[in-house]
Amino acid sequence: MLRSLLAHPKTRGLDMDAPETTALRRAIIQEKPFLQQIYQDWYRLITTALPNDGDKAVLELGSGGGFLAELLPGLITSDIFHIPGVDAVIDGHDLPFAANSLKGIVMTNVLHHLPQPRAFFHEAERCIQPGGVIAMIEPWVTPWSRFIYTGLHHEPFQPDAAEWEFPQTGPLSGANGALPWIIFQRDRTRFEQEFPAWQIRHIQPFMPLRYLVSGGVSMRNLMPNWSYKAWRGLGNSLNRWENSLGMFALIVLKRSDISARIATQ
């Protein structure tokens, strides 16, 4: 009932898997300066993780309603279906790029929507050059996030799922919000054994208090725009309790050169 009361009027009754809904979310982000600043902060975290050298392209999966291309010139934007303003329709399980042709793949809240994550990691390994990265912001599992994601969020959240794969229902409705934590925390040893080319370079959980009070893309704006800096400061002060209160995490994987590693052993 609380979620229904707080829902953004424009999103009520919409099919979350429809392209029109994603396009609408872009409009909502544009009309909520508080939320725009959150995305700007997240995009800075992602772009800082990218290699500075080389002129190869960076691909964004699930560009959707975002605006990362405004901050990262030359970015290839994509989504699973056609959306105005997005460069290409691309499925993360089957990337249309030549071997070693990318220096990075970036995404925000996308991995946990991929029903076959192993296929994505294999494809990313093929397309990204050694030294390139995957940089993403994804949901994370903590005692606080379990409460929020299971009680107030519309997506499936199953930290106890035995497998990484899940049934493909729709591009957005199909999900397991706990998947990034499962792969990189609970099953980290399995991931490292299956994908030796991917080094887990950085995992930084954080508490997005200001995202909660912003209402995100599906709820009303709960705080005035002028209060953003105060909420950011308060949220940052809670990061010391990231393992208890974190709801998202910045995750950075680096593509190693396996042949070079073997030669030095």
Secondary structure in CASP SS format (residue, H / E / C, confidence):
PFRMAT SS
TARGET T0000
AUTHOR 0000-0000-0000
METHOD secondary structure of the structure
MODEL  1
M C 1.00
L H 1.00
R H 1.00
S H 1.00
L H 1.00
L H 1.00
A E 1.00
H C 1.00
P H 1.00
K H 1.00
T H 1.00
R C 1.00
G C 1.00
L C 1.00
D C 1.00
M C 1.00
D C 1.00
A C 1.00
P H 1.00
E H 1.00
T H 1.00
T H 1.00
A H 1.00
L H 1.00
R H 1.00
R H 1.00
A H 1.00
I H 1.00
I H 1.00
Q H 1.00
E H 1.00
K C 1.00
P H 1.00
F H 1.00
L H 1.00
Q H 1.00
Q H 1.00
I H 1.00
Y H 1.00
Q H 1.00
D H 1.00
W H 1.00
Y H 1.00
R H 1.00
L H 1.00
I H 1.00
T H 1.00
T H 1.00
A C 1.00
L C 1.00
P C 1.00
N C 1.00
D C 1.00
G C 1.00
D C 1.00
K C 1.00
A E 1.00
V E 1.00
L E 1.00
E E 1.00
L E 1.00
G C 1.00
S C 1.00
G C 1.00
G C 1.00
G C 1.00
F C 1.00
L H 1.00
A H 1.00
E H 1.00
L C 1.00
L C 1.00
P C 1.00
G C 1.00
L C 1.00
I E 1.00
T E 1.00
S E 1.00
D E 1.00
I C 1.00
F C 1.00
H C 1.00
I C 1.00
P C 1.00
G C 1.00
V C 1.00
D C 1.00
A E 1.00
V E 1.00
I C 1.00
D E 1.00
G C 1.00
H C 1.00
D E 1.00
L C 1.00
P C 1.00
F C 1.00
A C 1.00
A C 1.00
N C 1.00
S C 1.00
L E 1.00
K E 1.00
G E 1.00
I E 1.00
V E 1.00
M E 1.00
T E 1.00
N C 1.00
V C 1.00
L H 1.00
H H 1.00
H H 1.00
L C 1.00
P C 1.00
Q C 1.00
P H 1.00
R H 1.00
A H 1.00
F H 1.00
F H 1.00
H H 1.00
E H 1.00
A H 1.00
E H 1.00
R H 1.00
C H 1.00
I E 1.00
Q E 1.00
P E 1.00
G E 1.00
G E 1.00
V E 1.00
I E 1.00
A E 1.00
M E 1.00
I E 1.00
E E 1.00
P E 1.00
W C 1.00
V C 1.00
T C 1.00
P H 1.00
W H 1.00
S H 1.00
R H 1.00
F H 1.00
I H 1.00
Y H 1.00
T H 1.00
G H 1.00
L C 1.00
H C 1.00
H C 1.00
E C 1.00
P C 1.00
F C 1.00
Q C 1.00
P C 1.00
D C 1.00
A C 1.00
A C 1.00
E C 1.00
W C 1.00
E C 1.00
F C 1.00
P C 1.00
Q C 1.00
T C 1.00
G C 1.00
P C 1.00
L C 1.00
S C 1.00
G C 1.00
A C 1.00
N C 1.00
G C 1.00
A C 1.00
L H 1.00
P H 1.00
W H 1.00
I H 1.00
I H 1.00
F H 1.00
Q H 1.00
R H 1.00
D C 1.00
R H 1.00
T H 1.00
R H 1.00
F H 1.00
E H 1.00
Q H 1.00
E H 1.00
F C 1.00
P C 1.00
A C 1.00
W E 1.00
Q E 1.00
I E 1.00
R E 1.00
H E 1.00
I E 1.00
Q E 1.00
P E 1.00
F E 1.00
M C 1.00
P C 1.00
L H 1.00
R H 1.00
Y H 1.00
L H 1.00
V H 1.00
S H 1.00
G C 1.00
G C 1.00
V C 1.00
S C 1.00
M E 1.00
R C 1.00
N C 1.00
L C 1.00
M C 1.00
P C 1.00
N H 1.00
W H 1.00
S H 1.00
Y H 1.00
K H 1.00
A H 1.00
W H 1.00
R H 1.00
G H 1.00
L H 1.00
G H 1.00
N H 1.00
S H 1.00
L C 1.00
N H 1.00
R H 1.00
W H 1.00
E H 1.00
N H 1.00
S H 1.00
L H 1.00
G C 1.00
M C 1.00
F E 1.00
A E 1.00
L E 1.00
I E 1.00
V E 1.00
L E 1.00
K E 1.00
R E 1.00
S C 1.00
D C 1.00
I H 1.00
S H 1.00
A H 1.00
R H 1.00
I H 1.00
A H 1.00
T H 1.00
Q C 1.00
END
